[in-house]
Amino acid sequence: MTSQSMHEKLLKEAVKSCLDNVEQYLKDARMLIENESYGHAFALTVLGEEELSKAFIYYMCSEGWIPESFIKRVGRRANSHRRKQVIAATFSFTFGITEFFKNLMDSSKEEGEGDPRKTIEIANKKLKEAMDYMQKNKDEMKSRMDQFLERFATLEEDKEKGLYVDVIIEEGVFTSPKSLEKDVVEEHLAQVKKQFQFVKPLLMMTLSPSERKQAKALIKESGILQGFLEAI
């Protein structure tokens, strides 16, 4: 076995272990919610997001899409949590777009009653309506995006609030894991669980040499990974 194939095997095993760990984090978080330990449950959910991010990096390295040196960027060192949360944000945004198009196509197929041409016409109409809505409501769309980015900008701070009591002398207050509300934690857990269920089968795939070559060429040509790699 060559050094390259040994590395690939190791990384594939690491991907599976990461996914197993994510699943356990989410199960443990659910158990903590049921025991009204909402802050600790939130922290475990964020840890699950971070572990899912690591699985993504390991998978891309195993397929040769990015160099193995990127593993160090999401290791256990300074700023590693932030980097993993950048990846988590990318997952969340991509998942939202994918889910939108899936729902659009599912509803179009249903209304098209099995007729492919009719389905495409309905899908195009729905897509145009959606684009027109976003164009007419640019301020609302910008506000939603700002809220999305703000959530991930404070994710590490929120995770720590879920774990520790912290006194803020200047403001005359303290924060506690008990301060987090159940519905906030439930919503976050549900979102991460949906992302996990969406991503898991993709990360468990093993591409053939020809498929890997085509995928690598497509990714390089499109520049999809460039901004992502710069971000982490």
C-alpha positions in Angstrom: 0.0 0.0 0.0 1.4 3.4 -1.0 1.8 6.3 1.4 -1.0 8.2 -0.5 -3.5 5.3 -0.2 -2.6 4.9 3.5 -3.3 8.6 4.0 -6.6 8.3 2.1 -7.7 5.3 4.2 -6.8 7.1 7.4 -8.7 10.2 6.4 -11.8 8.2 5.3 -11.8 6.5 8.7 -11.5 9.9 10.4 -14.5 11.1 8.4 -16.6 8.2 9.7 -15.4 8.7 13.3 -16.2 12.5 13.1 -19.7 11.7 11.8 -20.3 9.2 14.6 -19.1 11.8 17.1 -21.4 14.4 15.7 -24.3 12.0 16.0 -23.4 11.3 19.7 -23.1 15.1 20.4 -26.6 15.6 19.1 -28.0 12.7 21.1 -26.3 14.0 24.2 -27.6 17.5 23.6 -31.2 16.1 23.3 -30.7 14.3 26.6 -29.6 17.5 28.3 -32.5 19.4 26.9 -34.9 16.8 28.4 -33.1 17.3 31.7 -33.5 21.1 31.4 -29.8 21.7 31.0 -30.2 24.1 28.1 -26.8 25.9 28.1 -24.8 22.7 28.1 -27.0 21.3 25.4 -26.3 24.4 23.3 -22.6 24.0 23.7 -22.7 20.4 22.7 -24.7 21.3 19.6 -22.0 23.8 18.6 -19.3 21.2 19.2 -21.3 18.9 16.9 -21.2 21.6 14.2 -17.5 22.0 14.6 -16.9 18.2 14.3 -19.0 18.2 11.2 -16.7 20.8 9.8 -13.7 18.7 10.5 -15.4 15.7 8.7 -15.8 18.0 5.7 -12.1 19.0 5.7 -11.0 15.4 6.1 -13.2 14.3 3.2 -11.9 17.0 0.9 -8.3 16.0 1.8 -9.0 12.3 1.2 -10.4 13.1 -2.3 -7.3 15.3 -3.1 -9.4 18.5 -3.5 -7.3 20.4 -1.0 -3.8 19.7 0.4 -3.5 17.8 3.7 -1.8 20.8 5.3 -5.3 22.4 5.7 -6.0 19.8 8.5 -3.7 21.9 10.8 -6.0 24.9 10.3 -8.9 23.1 11.9 -6.9 21.3 14.6 -6.8 22.0 18.3 -5.0 25.3 18.2 -5.5 29.1 18.4 -8.5 30.2 16.3 -9.4 26.7 15.3 -12.9 27.0 16.7 -13.5 30.1 14.6 -12.3 28.4 11.5 -14.6 25.4 12.1 -17.5 27.8 12.7 -16.7 29.5 9.3 -17.1 26.0 7.7 -20.3 25.5 9.7 -21.6 28.8 8.4 -20.8 27.7 4.9 -22.7 24.4 5.5 -25.7 26.3 6.9 -25.9 28.7 4.0 -25.4 26.0 1.3 -28.0 23.8 3.0 -30.5 26.6 3.0 -30.1 27.2 -0.7 -30.2 23.5 -1.5 -33.3 23.0 0.6 -35.0 25.9 -1.2 -34.4 24.4 -4.6 -35.4 20.9 -3.4 -38.7 22.3 -2.1 -39.2 24.2 -5.3 -38.7 21.2 -7.5 -40.8 18.9 -5.3 -43.8 21.3 -5.4 -43.3 21.7 -9.2 -43.3 18.0 -9.8 -46.5 17.6 -7.8 -48.2 20.4 -9.6 -46.9 19.1 -13.0 -48.6 15.7 -12.4 -45.7 13.7 -13.8 -45.3 15.7 -17.0 -41.6 16.7 -17.3 -42.2 19.7 -19.6 -45.0 21.0 -17.4 -42.8 20.5 -14.3 -40.0 22.6 -15.8 -42.4 25.4 -16.8 -43.8 25.5 -13.3 -40.3 25.4 -11.7 -39.1 28.3 -13.9 -42.2 30.3 -13.0 -41.7 29.7 -9.3 -38.0 30.5 -9.5 -38.8 33.8 -11.3 -41.4 34.7 -8.7 -38.8 34.0 -5.9 -36.1 36.1 -7.7 -38.6 38.9 -8.2 -39.6 38.8 -4.5 -36.0 39.0 -3.4 -35.4 41.9 -5.8 -38.4 43.8 -4.5 -37.5 43.1 -0.9 -33.7 43.7 -1.0 -33.7 45.4 2.4 -35.5 42.4 4.1 -33.1 40.0 2.4 -30.1 42.0 3.5 -31.5 42.1 7.1 -31.9 38.3 7.0 -28.3 37.8 5.7 -27.0 40.2 8.4 -28.8 38.2 11.1 -27.3 35.0 9.6 -23.8 36.3 9.7 -24.2 37.9 13.1 -25.3 34.5 14.5 -22.1 32.8 13.4 -19.9 35.8 14.4 -21.0 35.3 18.0 -21.1 31.5 18.0 -18.0 30.9 20.0 -19.1 33.5 22.6 -22.5 31.9 22.8 -21.0 28.4 23.2 -18.9 29.7 26.2 -22.0 31.2 27.7 -23.6 27.8 27.5 -20.7 26.3 29.5 -19.5 28.9 32.0 -20.7 31.6 34.5 -19.1 34.9 33.5 -19.2 38.2 35.4 -19.1 41.4 33.3 -18.1 44.0 35.8 -18.5 47.0 33.5 -22.1 46.2 32.8 -22.9 45.0 36.3 -24.2 41.6 35.2 -23.2 38.0 34.9 -24.1 35.3 32.4 -24.9 31.7 33.2 -25.6 28.5 31.3 -29.1 28.7 32.8 -29.7 31.9 30.9 -30.2 30.2 27.6 -33.9 29.5 26.7 -35.2 26.1 25.6 -36.7 27.2 22.3 -33.4 28.8 21.2 -31.5 25.6 21.9 -34.2 23.4 20.3 -34.1 25.5 17.1 -30.4 25.3 16.9 -30.3 21.6 17.5 -33.0 20.9 14.9 -31.0 23.0 12.3 -27.7 21.2 13.0 -29.5 17.8 12.8 -30.9 18.6 9.4 -27.5 19.7 8.1 -26.0 16.5 9.5 -28.6 14.3 7.8 -28.0 16.1 4.6 -24.2 16.0 4.6 -23.6 12.6 6.1 -24.4 10.5 2.9 -22.3 12.9 0.8 -19.2 12.5 3.1 -19.5 8.7 3.1 -19.2 8.5 -0.7 -16.0 7.1 -2.3 -15.5 8.4 -5.8 -14.0 6.3 -8.6 -10.7 7.7 -10.1 -12.5 9.1 -13.1 -15.3 10.7 -11.0 -12.7 12.2 -8.6 -10.7 13.6 -11.6 -13.9 15.2 -13.0 -15.0 16.6 -9.7 -11.5 18.1 -9.0 -11.4 19.7 -12.4 -14.9 21.2 -12.0 -14.1 22.5 -8.5 -10.9 24.1 -9.7 -12.5 25.6 -12.8 -15.4 27.1 -10.9 -13.3 28.6 -8.1 -15.8 27.3 -5.5 -13.2 26.5 -2.9 -11.0 29.6 -3.3 -12.9 31.9 -1.0 -13.6 29.1 1.4 -9.9 28.2 1.7 -9.0 31.8 2.2 -11.6 32.1 5.0 -10.2 29.2 7.0 
